[in-house]
């Protein structure tokens, strides 16, 4: 049984946000979080990352590789993955939040989608993308990687990651605010559709019990 199935309760949605490095995920997520700050149903959790706290980019929880391994062994992550010589984790508290009806929006790896789908029944995949030239420019501008690292990130391919998932795509080639507006609207629309579907299912279940 999926972790978020509970009779009589309409759980939240887990939004798995994916995309190549440099597509602008951090910018779009930060903007959407700001737009939805008054809506308590949405939460944008911090990720645990084996990257220094002052490395720039997202506001993450920095942990050492040793601490990350121990946390994983203790089962403190509901989802974890590795990419670009770094380890990423999402706490088990996210599962409880979804069960309680909150909508979780989080940047995850394309390689972790199958694992995420086994944890969250109500999962939506949102891809943020941009043209290769723009991605290369952004990677160089942020200054976190060497030229070799930029090339390696651009060369990274994830085979068949779309298989079995309905993917919503947001293009972030132009003004960032356009992508932020599109992201915010998509999150609101998808949660409304999911809630309506869930209410209909609960109503049918109630009629069968009579």
KOLKEPA-868363 format. One record per atom (N, C-alpha, C): atom name; x, y, z negated. Coordinates in nm, 2 decimals. Layout:
<atom "CA", <X, Y, Z>> ...
This chain:
<atom "N", <0.09, -0.12, 0.00>> <atom "CA", <0.00, 0.00, 0.00>> <atom "C", <0.09, 0.12, 0.00>> <atom "N", <0.06, 0.22, 0.08>> <atom "CA", <0.14, 0.35, 0.08>> <atom "C", <0.13, 0.42, -0.05>> <atom "N", <0.23, 0.50, -0.08>> <atom "CA", <0.24, 0.56, -0.21>> <atom "C", <0.14, 0.66, -0.24>> <atom "N", <0.07, 0.72, -0.13>> <atom "CA", <-0.02, 0.82, -0.16>> <atom "C", <-0.17, 0.78, -0.14>> <atom "N", <-0.20, 0.66, -0.14>> <atom "CA", <-0.34, 0.61, -0.13>> <atom "C", <-0.40, 0.60, -0.27>> <atom "N", <-0.50, 0.68, -0.30>> <atom "CA", <-0.57, 0.67, -0.42>> <atom "C", <-0.72, 0.69, -0.40>> <atom "N", <-0.81, 0.60, -0.44>> <atom "CA", <-0.95, 0.61, -0.42>> <atom "C", <-1.00, 0.73, -0.49>> <atom "N", <-1.09, 0.81, -0.42>> <atom "CA", <-1.15, 0.92, -0.47>> <atom "C", <-1.07, 1.05, -0.48>> <atom "N", <-0.95, 1.04, -0.44>> <atom "CA", <-0.86, 1.16, -0.44>> <atom "C", <-0.81, 1.19, -0.29>> <atom "N", <-0.82, 1.31, -0.25>> <atom "CA", <-0.77, 1.35, -0.12>> <atom "C", <-0.62, 1.40, -0.14>> <atom "N", <-0.53, 1.31, -0.11>> <atom "CA", <-0.39, 1.35, -0.13>> <atom "C", <-0.34, 1.45, -0.02>> <atom "N", <-0.22, 1.51, -0.05>> <atom "CA", <-0.17, 1.60, 0.04>> <atom "C", <-0.11, 1.54, 0.17>> <atom "N", <-0.04, 1.62, 0.24>> <atom "CA", <0.03, 1.58, 0.36>> <atom "C", <0.18, 1.60, 0.35>> <atom "N", <0.26, 1.50, 0.39>> <atom "CA", <0.40, 1.52, 0.40>> <atom "C", <0.44, 1.56, 0.54>> <atom "N", <0.49, 1.68, 0.55>> <atom "CA", <0.54, 1.73, 0.68>> <atom "C", <0.69, 1.71, 0.69>> <atom "N", <0.72, 1.62, 0.78>> <atom "CA", <0.86, 1.59, 0.81>> <atom "C", <0.91, 1.68, 0.92>> <atom "N", <0.99, 1.78, 0.89>> <atom "CA", <1.04, 1.88, 0.99>> <atom "C", <1.18, 1.83, 1.04>> <atom "N", <1.19, 1.81, 1.17>> <atom "CA", <1.31, 1.76, 1.23>> <atom "C", <1.36, 1.85, 1.34>> <atom "N", <1.48, 1.82, 1.38>> <atom "CA", <1.54, 1.90, 1.49>> <atom "C", <1.69, 1.90, 1.48>> <atom "N", <1.75, 1.93, 1.59>> <atom "CA", <1.90, 1.93, 1.60>> <atom "C", <1.96, 2.04, 1.52>> <atom "N", <2.08, 2.02, 1.47>> <atom "CA", <2.15, 2.13, 1.40>> <atom "C", <2.16, 2.25, 1.49>> <atom "N", <2.12, 2.37, 1.43>> <atom "CA", <2.13, 2.49, 1.51>> <atom "C", <2.00, 2.53, 1.57>> <atom "N", <1.90, 2.44, 1.56>> <atom "CA", <1.76, 2.48, 1.62>> <atom "C", <1.69, 2.58, 1.54>> <atom "N", <1.74, 2.61, 1.42>> <atom "CA", <1.68, 2.72, 1.34>> <atom "C", <1.58, 2.67, 1.23>> <atom "N", <1.59, 2.55, 1.19>> <atom "CA", <1.50, 2.49, 1.09>> <atom "C", <1.49, 2.57, 0.96>> <atom "N", <1.61, 2.60, 0.91>> <atom "CA", <1.62, 2.68, 0.78>> <atom "C", <1.54, 2.81, 0.79>> <atom "N", <1.57, 2.88, 0.90>> <atom "CA", <1.50, 3.01, 0.92>> <atom "C", <1.35, 3.00, 0.93>> <atom "N", <1.30, 2.90, 1.01>> <atom "CA", <1.16, 2.88, 1.03>> <atom "C", <1.10, 2.84, 0.90>> <atom "N", <1.16, 2.75, 0.83>> <atom "CA", <1.10, 2.70, 0.70>> <atom "C", <1.10, 2.81, 0.60>> <atom "N", <1.20, 2.89, 0.59>> <atom "CA", <1.20, 3.00, 0.49>> <atom "C", <1.09, 3.10, 0.52>> <atom "N", <1.07, 3.13, 0.65>> <atom "CA", <0.97, 3.22, 0.69>> <atom "C", <0.83, 3.16, 0.66>> <atom "N", <0.81, 3.04, 0.69>> <atom "CA", <0.68, 2.97, 0.66>> <atom "C", <0.65, 2.97, 0.51>> <atom "N", <0.75, 2.94, 0.44>> <atom "CA", <0.74, 2.94, 0.29>> <atom "C", <0.70, 3.08, 0.24>> <atom "N", <0.75, 3.18, 0.29>> <atom "CA", <0.72, 3.32, 0.25>> <atom "C", <0.57, 3.35, 0.29>> <atom "N", <0.53, 3.31, 0.41>> <atom "CA", <0.39, 3.33, 0.46>> <atom "C", <0.29, 3.26, 0.37>> <atom "N", <0.33, 3.14, 0.32>> <atom "CA", <0.24, 3.06, 0.25>> <atom "C", <0.26, 3.06, 0.10>> <atom "N", <0.33, 3.16, 0.05>> <atom "CA", <0.37, 3.17, -0.09>> <atom "C", <0.24, 3.18, -0.18>> <atom "N", <0.14, 3.24, -0.13>> <atom "CA", <0.02, 3.26, -0.21>> <atom "C", <-0.07, 3.13, -0.21>> <atom "N", <-0.04, 3.04, -0.13>> <atom "CA", <-0.12, 2.91, -0.12>> <atom "C", <-0.05, 2.80, -0.20>> <atom "N", <-0.11, 2.77, -0.31>> <atom "CA", <-0.05, 2.68, -0.41>> <atom "C", <-0.05, 2.54, -0.36>> <atom "N", <-0.12, 2.51, -0.25>> <atom "CA", <-0.12, 2.37, -0.20>> <atom "C", <0.01, 2.33, -0.13>> <atom "N", <0.08, 2.43, -0.09>> <atom "CA", <0.21, 2.41, -0.01>> <atom "C", <0.33, 2.42, -0.10>> <atom "N", <0.42, 2.32, -0.08>> <atom "CA", <0.55, 2.32, -0.15>> <atom "C", <0.66, 2.29, -0.06>> <atom "N", <0.77, 2.36, -0.07>> <atom "CA", <0.89, 2.34, 0.01>> <atom "C", <1.00, 2.30, -0.08>> <atom "N", <1.02, 2.17, -0.11>> <atom "CA", <1.11, 2.13, -0.22>> <atom "C", <1.26, 2.14, -0.17>> <atom "N", <1.34, 2.16, -0.27>> <atom "CA", <1.49, 2.17, -0.25>> <atom "C", <1.53, 2.02, -0.23>> <atom "N", <1.63, 2.01, -0.14>> <atom "CA", <1.70, 1.88, -0.12>> <atom "C", <1.83, 1.87, -0.20>> <atom "N", <1.86, 1.75, -0.24>> <atom "CA", <1.99, 1.72, -0.30>> <atom "C", <2.09, 1.69, -0.19>> <atom "N", <2.20, 1.77, -0.18>> <atom "CA", <2.29, 1.75, -0.07>> <atom "C", <2.44, 1.75, -0.13>> <atom "N", <2.52, 1.67, -0.08>> <atom "CA", <2.66, 1.66, -0.12>> <atom "C", <2.74, 1.77, -0.05>> <atom "N", <2.70, 1.89, -0.07>> <atom "CA", <2.76, 2.01, 0.00>> <atom "C", <2.77, 2.12, -0.11>> <atom "N", <2.88, 2.19, -0.10>> <atom "CA", <2.90, 2.30, -0.21>> <atom "C", <2.78, 2.39, -0.21>> <atom "N", <2.75, 2.44, -0.33>> <atom "CA", <2.63, 2.53, -0.35>> <atom "C", <2.65, 2.66, -0.27>> <atom "N", <2.77, 2.71, -0.25>> <atom "CA", <2.79, 2.83, -0.18>> <atom "C", <2.83, 2.82, -0.03>> <atom "N", <2.78, 2.70, 0.02>> <atom "CA", <2.82, 2.67, 0.16>> <atom "C", <2.73, 2.75, 0.26>> <atom "N", <2.63, 2.82, 0.21>> <atom "CA", <2.54, 2.89, 0.30>> <atom "C", <2.42, 2.81, 0.35>> <atom "N", <2.33, 2.87, 0.42>> <atom "CA", <2.22, 2.80, 0.47>> <atom "C", <2.11, 2.79, 0.37>> <atom "N", <2.04, 2.67, 0.36>> <atom "CA", <1.93, 2.66, 0.27>> <atom "C", <1.97, 2.66, 0.13>> <atom "N", <1.87, 2.68, 0.04>> <atom "CA", <1.89, 2.68, -0.10>> <atom "C", <1.87, 2.54, -0.15>> <atom "N", <1.99, 2.47, -0.16>> <atom "CA", <1.98, 2.32, -0.19>> <atom "C", <2.04, 2.30, -0.33>> <atom "N", <2.02, 2.18, -0.38>> <atom "CA", <2.08, 2.13, -0.51>> <atom "C", <2.21, 2.06, -0.48>> <atom "N", <2.32, 2.12, -0.51>> <atom "CA", <2.45, 2.06, -0.48>> <atom "C", <2.48, 1.95, -0.58>> <atom "N", <2.52, 1.83, -0.53>> <atom "CA", <2.57, 1.72, -0.61>> <atom "C", <2.69, 1.66, -0.55>> <atom "N", <2.77, 1.60, -0.64>> <atom "CA", <2.89, 1.53, -0.59>> <atom "C", <2.85, 1.40, -0.53>> <atom "N", <2.94, 1.34, -0.45>> <atom "CA", <2.91, 1.21, -0.39>> <atom "C", <2.89, 1.10, -0.50>> <atom "N", <2.97, 1.11, -0.60>> <atom "CA", <2.95, 1.01, -0.71>> <atom "C", <2.81, 1.03, -0.78>> <atom "N", <2.77, 1.15, -0.81>> <atom "CA", <2.64, 1.17, -0.87>> <atom "C", <2.53, 1.13, -0.78>> <atom "N", <2.55, 1.16, -0.65>> <atom "CA", <2.44, 1.12, -0.55>> <atom "C", <2.43, 0.97, -0.55>> <atom "N", <2.54, 0.90, -0.55>> <atom "CA", <2.53, 0.75, -0.55>> <atom "C", <2.46, 0.70, -0.67>> <atom "N", <2.49, 0.76, -0.79>> <atom "CA", <2.43, 0.71, -0.91>> <atom "C", <2.28, 0.74, -0.91>> <atom "N", <2.24, 0.86, -0.86>> <atom "CA", <2.10, 0.89, -0.85>> <atom "C", <2.03, 0.79, -0.76>> <atom "N", <2.09, 0.76, -0.65>> <atom "CA", <2.03, 0.66, -0.56>> <atom "C", <2.01, 0.53, -0.62>> <atom "N", <2.12, 0.48, -0.70>> <atom "CA", <2.11, 0.35, -0.76>> <atom "C", <2.00, 0.35, -0.87>> <atom "N", <1.98, 0.46, -0.93>> <atom "CA", <1.87, 0.47, -1.04>> <atom "C", <1.73, 0.49, -0.98>> <atom "N", <1.72, 0.50, -0.85>> <atom "CA", <1.59, 0.51, -0.78>> <atom "C", <1.53, 0.65, -0.80>> <atom "N", <1.61, 0.75, -0.81>> <atom "CA", <1.56, 0.89, -0.83>> <atom "C", <1.52, 0.96, -0.70>> <atom "N", <1.55, 0.90, -0.58>> <atom "CA", <1.51, 0.95, -0.45>> <atom "C", <1.40, 0.87, -0.39>> <atom "N", <1.30, 0.94, -0.34>> <atom "CA", <1.20, 0.87, -0.26>> <atom "C", <1.24, 0.86, -0.12>> <atom "N", <1.34, 0.94, -0.08>> <atom "CA", <1.39, 0.94, 0.06>> <atom "C", <1.53, 0.99, 0.06>> <atom "N", <1.62, 0.92, 0.13>> <atom "CA", <1.76, 0.96, 0.14>> <atom "C", <1.82, 0.92, 0.27>> <atom "N", <1.92, 0.99, 0.31>> <atom "CA", <1.99, 0.96, 0.44>> <atom "C", <2.12, 1.03, 0.45>> <atom "N", <2.20, 1.00, 0.55>> <atom "CA", <2.33, 1.05, 0.56>> <atom "C", <2.35, 1.11, 0.71>> <atom "N", <2.42, 1.22, 0.72>> <atom "CA", <2.44, 1.28, 0.85>> <atom "C", <2.56, 1.38, 0.84>> <atom "N", <2.64, 1.38, 0.94>> <atom "CA", <2.75, 1.47, 0.95>> <atom "C", <2.84, 1.47, 0.82>> <atom "N", <2.87, 1.35, 0.77>> <atom "CA", <2.96, 1.33, 0.65>> <atom "C", <2.89, 1.38, 0.52>> <atom "N", <2.76, 1.41, 0.52>> <atom "CA", <2.70, 1.45, 0.41>> <atom "C", <2.58, 1.36, 0.37>> <atom "N", <2.54, 1.36, 0.24>> <atom "CA", <2.43, 1.28, 0.20>> <atom "C", <2.32, 1.37, 0.15>> <atom "N", <2.19, 1.33, 0.18>> <atom "CA", <2.08, 1.41, 0.15>> <atom "C", <1.98, 1.33, 0.08>> <atom "N", <1.91, 1.39, -0.02>> <atom "CA", <1.81, 1.31, -0.09>> <atom "C", <1.69, 1.40, -0.13>> <atom "N", <1.57, 1.34, -0.14>> <atom "CA", <1.45, 1.40, -0.18>> <atom "C", <1.40, 1.33, -0.31>> <atom "N", <1.37, 1.41, -0.41>> <atom "CA", <1.33, 1.34, -0.54>> <atom "C", <1.20, 1.27, -0.54>> <atom "N", <1.19, 1.18, -0.63>> <atom "CA", <1.06, 1.10, -0.65>> <atom "C", <0.95, 1.19, -0.68>> <atom "N", <0.97, 1.30, -0.74>> <atom "CA", <0.86, 1.39, -0.78>> <atom "C", <0.78, 1.44, -0.66>> <atom "N", <0.83, 1.43, -0.54>> <atom "CA", <0.76, 1.47, -0.42>> <atom "C", <0.64, 1.37, -0.40>> <atom "N", <0.66, 1.25, -0.43>> <atom "CA", <0.55, 1.15, -0.41>> <atom "C", <0.43, 1.18, -0.50>> <atom "N", <0.47, 1.22, -0.63>> <atom "CA", <0.36, 1.26, -0.72>> <atom "C", <0.29, 1.38, -0.68>> <atom "N", <0.36, 1.48, -0.62>> <atom "CA", <0.30, 1.60, -0.57>> <atom "C", <0.20, 1.57, -0.46>> <atom "N", <0.24, 1.48, -0.37>> <atom "CA", <0.15, 1.45, -0.26>> <atom "C", <0.03, 1.38, -0.31>> <atom "N", <0.05, 1.29, -0.40>> <atom "CA", <-0.07, 1.22, -0.47>> <atom "C", <-0.16, 1.32, -0.53>> <atom "N", <-0.11, 1.42, -0.59>> <atom "CA", <-0.19, 1.52, -0.65>> <atom "C", <-0.25, 1.62, -0.56>> <atom "N", <-0.23, 1.61, -0.43>> <atom "CA", <-0.30, 1.69, -0.33>> <atom "C", <-0.21, 1.81, -0.28>> <atom "N", <-0.09, 1.81, -0.31>> <atom "CA", <0.00, 1.92, -0.25>> <atom "C", <0.05, 1.88, -0.12>> <atom "N", <0.07, 1.98, -0.03>> <atom "CA", <0.13, 1.96, 0.10>> <atom "C", <0.28, 1.99, 0.09>> <atom "N", <0.36, 1.89, 0.12>> <atom "CA", <0.51, 1.90, 0.11>> <atom "C", <0.56, 1.93, 0.25>> <atom "N", <0.65, 2.03, 0.26>> <atom "CA", <0.71, 2.06, 0.39>> <atom "C", <0.86, 2.05, 0.37>> <atom "N", <0.93, 1.96, 0.44>> <atom "CA", <1.07, 1.94, 0.42>> <atom "C", <1.14, 1.90, 0.54>> <atom "N", <1.26, 1.95, 0.55>> <atom "CA", <1.36, 1.92, 0.66>> <atom "C", <1.42, 1.78, 0.63>> <atom "N", <1.39, 1.69, 0.72>> <atom "CA", <1.45, 1.55, 0.71>> <atom "C", <1.52, 1.51, 0.84>> <atom "N", <1.60, 1.40, 0.83>> <atom "CA", <1.67, 1.35, 0.94>> <atom "C", <1.57, 1.27, 1.03>> <atom "N", <1.60, 1.28, 1.16>> <atom "CA", <1.52, 1.20, 1.26>> <atom "C", <1.54, 1.06, 1.23>> <atom "N", <1.65, 1.02, 1.18>> <atom "CA", <1.68, 0.88, 1.15>> <atom "C", <1.60, 0.83, 1.03>> <atom "N", <1.54, 0.92, 0.95>> <atom "CA", <1.47, 0.88, 0.83>> <atom "C", <1.32, 0.87, 0.84>> <atom "N", <1.27, 0.90, 0.96>> <atom "CA", <1.13, 0.91, 0.98>> <atom "C", <1.05, 0.77, 0.95>> <atom "N", <1.11, 0.66, 0.99>> <atom "CA", <1.05, 0.53, 0.96>> <atom "C", <1.04, 0.51, 0.81>> <atom "N", <1.15, 0.54, 0.74>> <atom "CA", <1.14, 0.53, 0.59>> <atom "C", <1.04, 0.62, 0.53>> <atom "N", <1.03, 0.75, 0.58>> <atom "CA", <0.93, 0.84, 0.53>> <atom "C", <0.79, 0.79, 0.56>> <atom "N", <0.77, 0.73, 0.67>> <atom "CA", <0.63, 0.68, 0.71>> <atom "C", <0.59, 0.57, 0.62>> <atom "N", <0.69, 0.50, 0.56>> <atom "CA", <0.65, 0.39, 0.47>> <atom "C", <0.62, 0.44, 0.33>> <atom "N", <0.66, 0.56, 0.30>> <atom "CA", <0.63, 0.62, 0.17>> <atom "C", <0.51, 0.70, 0.17>> <atom "N", <0.49, 0.78, 0.28>> <atom "CA", <0.38, 0.87, 0.29>> <atom "C", <0.28, 0.84, 0.40>> <atom "N", <0.16, 0.80, 0.37>> <atom "CA", <0.06, 0.76, 0.47>> <atom "C", <0.02, 0.88, 0.55>> <atom "N", <0.00, 0.99, 0.49>> <atom "CA", <-0.04, 1.11, 0.56>> <atom "C", <0.08, 1.20, 0.59>> <atom "N", <0.15, 1.16, 0.70>> <atom "CA", <0.27, 1.23, 0.74>> <atom "C", <0.25, 1.29, 0.88>> <atom "N", <0.30, 1.41, 0.89>> <atom "CA", <0.30, 1.47, 1.02>> <atom "C", <0.45, 1.51, 1.05>> <atom "N", <0.48, 1.49, 1.18>> <atom "CA", <0.62, 1.52, 1.22>> <atom "C", <0.62, 1.65, 1.30>> <atom "N", <0.70, 1.75, 1.26>> <atom "CA", <0.71, 1.87, 1.34>> <atom "C", <0.86, 1.89, 1.38>> <atom "N", <0.88, 1.90, 1.51>> <atom "CA", <1.01, 1.92, 1.57>> <atom "C", <1.03, 2.07, 1.60>> <atom "N", <1.14, 2.12, 1.55>> <atom "CA", <1.18, 2.26, 1.59>> <atom "C", <1.30, 2.24, 1.69>> <atom "N", <1.29, 2.31, 1.80>> <atom "CA", <1.38, 2.29, 1.91>> <atom "C", <1.42, 2.42, 1.97>> <atom "N", <1.54, 2.42, 2.04>> <atom "CA", <1.59, 2.54, 2.11>> <atom "C", <1.68, 2.49, 2.22>> <atom "N", <1.71, 2.58, 2.32>> <atom "CA", <1.79, 2.55, 2.43>> <atom "C", <1.93, 2.52, 2.38>> <atom "N", <2.01, 2.43, 2.45>> <atom "CA", <2.14, 2.39, 2.41>> <atom "C", <2.24, 2.51, 2.39>> <atom "N", <2.23, 2.61, 2.48>> <atom "CA", <2.31, 2.72, 2.47>> <atom "C", <2.29, 2.81, 2.35>> <atom "N", <2.16, 2.82, 2.31>> <atom "CA", <2.12, 2.90, 2.19>> <atom "C", <2.17, 2.82, 2.07>> <atom "N", <2.15, 2.69, 2.07>> <atom "CA", <2.19, 2.61, 1.95>> <atom "C", <2.35, 2.62, 1.93>> <atom "N", <2.42, 2.62, 2.04>> <atom "CA", <2.57, 2.63, 2.03>> <atom "C", <2.61, 2.77, 1.97>> <atom "N", <2.54, 2.87, 2.01>> <atom "CA", <2.57, 3.01, 1.97>> <atom "C", <2.53, 3.02, 1.82>> <atom "N", <2.42, 2.96, 1.77>> <atom "CA", <2.39, 2.96, 1.63>> <atom "C", <2.48, 2.89, 1.54>> <atom "N", <2.53, 2.77, 1.59>> <atom "CA", <2.62, 2.69, 1.51>> <atom "C", <2.75, 2.76, 1.50>> <atom "N", <2.80, 2.83, 1.60>> <atom "CA", <2.92, 2.91, 1.59>> <atom "C", <2.91, 3.03, 1.50>> <atom "N", <2.79, 3.09, 1.50>> <atom "CA", <2.77, 3.21, 1.42>> <atom "C", <2.76, 3.19, 1.27>> <atom "N", <2.71, 3.07, 1.24>> <atom "CA", <2.69, 3.05, 1.09>> <atom "C", <2.82, 3.01, 1.02>> <atom "N", <2.92, 2.97, 1.10>> <atom "CA", <3.06, 2.96, 1.04>> <atom "C", <3.08, 2.85, 0.94>> <atom "N", <2.99, 2.75, 0.94>> <atom "CA", <3.01, 2.64, 0.84>> <atom "C", <3.09, 2.53, 0.90>> <atom "N", <3.10, 2.52, 1.04>> <atom "CA", <3.17, 2.41, 1.10>> <atom "C", <3.28, 2.46, 1.19>> <atom "N", <3.38, 2.38, 1.21>> <atom "CA", <3.49, 2.41, 1.31>> <atom "C", <3.43, 2.39, 1.45>> <atom "N", <3.51, 2.43, 1.55>> <atom "CA", <3.47, 2.41, 1.69>> <atom "C", <3.45, 2.26, 1.72>> <atom "N", <3.53, 2.17, 1.66>> <atom "CA", <3.51, 2.03, 1.68>> <atom "C", <3.38, 1.98, 1.62>> <atom "N", <3.35, 2.03, 1.50>> <atom "CA", <3.23, 1.99, 1.43>> <atom "C", <3.10, 2.04, 1.51>> <atom "N", <3.11, 2.16, 1.57>> <atom "CA", <3.00, 2.21, 1.65>> <atom "C", <2.98, 2.12, 1.77>> <atom "N", <3.09, 2.08, 1.84>> <atom "CA", <3.07, 1.99, 1.95>> <atom "C", <3.01, 1.86, 1.91>> <atom "N", <3.06, 1.81, 1.79>> <atom "CA", <3.01, 1.68, 1.74>> <atom "C", <2.86, 1.69, 1.71>> <atom "N", <2.81, 1.80, 1.65>> <atom "CA", <2.67, 1.81, 1.62>> <atom "C", <2.59, 1.82, 1.75>> <atom "N", <2.64, 1.89, 1.85>> <atom "CA", <2.56, 1.90, 1.97>> <atom "C", <2.56, 1.76, 2.05>> <atom "N", <2.66, 1.68, 2.03>> <atom "CA", <2.67, 1.56, 2.10>> <atom "C", <2.59, 1.45, 2.03>> <atom "N", <2.55, 1.47, 1.91>> <atom "CA", <2.47, 1.37, 1.83>> <atom "C", <2.34, 1.34, 1.90>> <atom "N", <2.31, 1.21, 1.92>> <atom "CA", <2.18, 1.17, 1.98>> <atom "C", <2.12, 1.07, 1.88>> <atom "N", <1.99, 1.08, 1.87>> <atom "CA", <1.91, 0.98, 1.79>> <atom "C", <1.82, 0.91, 1.88>> <atom "N", <1.84, 0.78, 1.90>> <atom "CA", <1.77, 0.71, 2.00>> <atom "C", <1.63, 0.67, 1.95>> <atom "N", <1.53, 0.69, 2.03>> <atom "CA", <1.39, 0.65, 2.01>> <atom "C", <1.33, 0.70, 1.88>> <atom "N", <1.37, 0.81, 1.83>> <atom "CA", <1.32, 0.86, 1.71>> <atom "C", <1.17, 0.90, 1.71>> <atom "N", <1.12, 0.93, 1.83>> <atom "CA", <0.98, 0.96, 1.85>> <atom "C", <0.89, 0.84, 1.85>> <atom "N", <0.94, 0.72, 1.86>> <atom "CA", <0.86, 0.60, 1.88>> <atom "C", <0.77, 0.59, 1.75>> <atom "N", <0.64, 0.57, 1.77>> <atom "CA", <0.54, 0.55, 1.67>> <atom "C", <0.50, 0.67, 1.59>> <atom "N", <0.55, 0.79, 1.63>> <atom "CA", <0.51, 0.92, 1.56>> <atom "C", <0.45, 1.01, 1.66>> <atom "N", <0.35, 1.08, 1.61>> <atom "CA", <0.29, 1.19, 1.69>> <atom "C", <0.37, 1.32, 1.65>> <atom "N", <0.44, 1.38, 1.75>> <atom "CA", <0.53, 1.49, 1.72>> <atom "C", <0.48, 1.62, 1.77>> <atom "N", <0.47, 1.72, 1.68>> <atom "CA", <0.43, 1.85, 1.72>> <atom "C", <0.56, 1.94, 1.74>> <atom "N", <0.57, 2.00, 1.85>> <atom "CA", <0.70, 2.07, 1.88>> <atom "C", <0.68, 2.23, 1.87>> <atom "N", <0.77, 2.29, 1.81>> <atom "CA", <0.78, 2.44, 1.80>> <atom "C", <0.91, 2.48, 1.87>> <atom "N", <0.90, 2.57, 1.97>> <atom "CA", <1.02, 2.62, 2.04>> <atom "C", <1.07, 2.75, 1.97>> <atom "N", <1.19, 2.75, 1.93>> <atom "CA", <1.25, 2.86, 1.86>> <atom "C", <1.37, 2.92, 1.94>> <atom "N", <1.34, 2.95, 2.06>> <atom "CA", <1.44, 3.01, 2.15>> <atom "C", <1.44, 3.16, 2.15>> <atom "N", <1.34, 3.23, 2.10>> <atom "CA", <1.33, 3.37, 2.11>> <atom "C", <1.33, 3.43, 1.97>> <atom "N", <1.24, 3.53, 1.95>> <atom "CA", <1.23, 3.60, 1.82>> <atom "C", <1.19, 3.49, 1.71>> <atom "N", <1.26, 3.49, 1.60>> <atom "CA", <1.23, 3.40, 1.50>> <atom "C", <1.09, 3.41, 1.44>> <atom "N", <1.04, 3.53, 1.43>> <atom "CA", <0.91, 3.55, 1.38>> <atom "C", <0.80, 3.48, 1.46>> <atom "N", <0.82, 3.46, 1.59>> <atom "CA", <0.72, 3.39, 1.67>> <atom "C", <0.72, 3.24, 1.63>> <atom "N", <0.83, 3.18, 1.61>> <atom "CA", <0.84, 3.04, 1.56>> <atom "C", <0.78, 3.03, 1.42>> <atom "N", <0.81, 3.13, 1.34>> <atom "CA", <0.75, 3.12, 1.20>> <atom "C", <0.60, 3.13, 1.20>> <atom "N", <0.55, 3.22, 1.29>> <atom "CA", <0.40, 3.23, 1.30>> <atom "C", <0.34, 3.10, 1.35>> <atom "N", <0.41, 3.04, 1.45>> <atom "CA", <0.36, 2.92, 1.51>> <atom "C", <0.36, 2.80, 1.40>> <atom "N", <0.47, 2.80, 1.32>> <atom "CA", <0.48, 2.70, 1.22>> <atom "C", <0.38, 2.71, 1.11>> <atom "N", <0.36, 2.83, 1.07>> <atom "CA", <0.26, 2.86, 0.96>> <atom "C", <0.12, 2.82, 1.01>> <atom "N", <0.08, 2.86, 1.13>> <atom "CA", <-0.05, 2.83, 1.19>> <atom "C", <-0.07, 2.68, 1.21>> <atom "N", <0.04, 2.61, 1.25>> <atom "CA", <0.03, 2.46, 1.26>> <atom "C", <0.01, 2.39, 1.13>> <atom "N", <0.08, 2.43, 1.03>> <atom "CA", <0.07, 2.37, 0.90>> <atom "C", <-0.08, 2.39, 0.85>> <atom "N", <-0.13, 2.51, 0.86>> <atom "CA", <-0.27, 2.53, 0.81>> <atom "C", <-0.37, 2.45, 0.89>> <atom "N", <-0.35, 2.44, 1.02>> <atom "CA", <-0.44, 2.37, 1.11>> <atom "C", <-0.44, 2.22, 1.08>> <atom "N", <-0.32, 2.16, 1.07>> <atom "CA", <-0.31, 2.02, 1.05>> <atom "C", <-0.36, 1.98, 0.91>> <atom "N", <-0.34, 2.06, 0.81>> <atom "CA", <-0.39, 2.03, 0.67>> <atom "C", <-0.54, 2.04, 0.67>> <atom "N", <-0.60, 2.13, 0.74>> <atom "CA", <-0.75, 2.14, 0.75>> <atom "C", <-0.81, 2.02, 0.82>> <atom "N", <-0.74, 1.98, 0.93>> <atom "CA", <-0.79, 1.86, 1.00>> <atom "C", <-0.78, 1.74, 0.92>> <atom "N", <-0.67, 1.72, 0.84>> <atom "CA", <-0.65, 1.60, 0.76>> <atom "C", <-0.75, 1.60, 0.65>> <atom "N", <-0.78, 1.72, 0.58>> <atom "CA", <-0.87, 1.72, 0.47>> <atom "C", <-1.01, 1.69, 0.52>> <atom "N", <-1.05, 1.74, 0.64>> <atom "CA", <-1.18, 1.71, 0.69>> <atom "C", <-1.20, 1.56, 0.72>> <atom "N", <-1.09, 1.50, 0.78>> <atom "CA", <-1.10, 1.35, 0.81>> <atom "C", <-1.11, 1.27, 0.68>> <atom "N", <-1.03, 1.31, 0.58>> <atom "CA", <-1.03, 1.24, 0.45>> <atom "C", <-1.17, 1.25, 0.38>> <atom "N", <-1.23, 1.37, 0.39>> <atom "CA", <-1.36, 1.38, 0.33>> <atom "C", <-1.47, 1.30, 0.39>> <atom "N", <-1.46, 1.28, 0.53>> <atom "CA", <-1.55, 1.20, 0.60>> <atom "C", <-1.53, 1.05, 0.56>> <atom "N", <-1.40, 1.01, 0.54>> <atom "CA", <-1.38, 0.87, 0.50>> <atom "C", <-1.43, 0.85, 0.36>> <atom "N", <-1.41, 0.94, 0.27>> <atom "CA", <-1.47, 0.93, 0.14>> <atom "C", <-1.62, 0.92, 0.14>> <atom "N", <-1.68, 1.00, 0.22>> <atom "CA", <-1.83, 1.00, 0.23>> <atom "C", <-1.88, 0.87, 0.28>> <atom "N", <-1.81, 0.81, 0.38>> <atom "CA", <-1.85, 0.68, 0.43>> <atom "C", <-1.83, 0.57, 0.33>> <atom "N", <-1.72, 0.58, 0.25>> <atom "CA", <-1.70, 0.48, 0.15>> <atom "C", <-1.81, 0.49, 0.04>> <atom "N", <-1.85, 0.61, 0.01>> <atom "CA", <-1.95, 0.63, -0.09>> <atom "C", <-2.09, 0.57, -0.05>> <atom "N", <-2.12, 0.59, 0.08>> <atom "CA", <-2.24, 0.53, 0.13>> <atom "C", <-2.24, 0.38, 0.13>> <atom "N", <-2.13, 0.32, 0.16>> <atom "CA", <-2.12, 0.17, 0.16>> <atom "C", <-2.14, 0.12, 0.02>> <atom "N", <-2.10, 0.19, -0.09>> <atom "CA", <-2.11, 0.14, -0.22>> <atom "C", <-2.25, 0.15, -0.28>> <atom "N", <-2.34, 0.23, -0.21>> <atom "CA", <-2.47, 0.24, -0.26>> <atom "C", <-2.55, 0.11, -0.24>> 
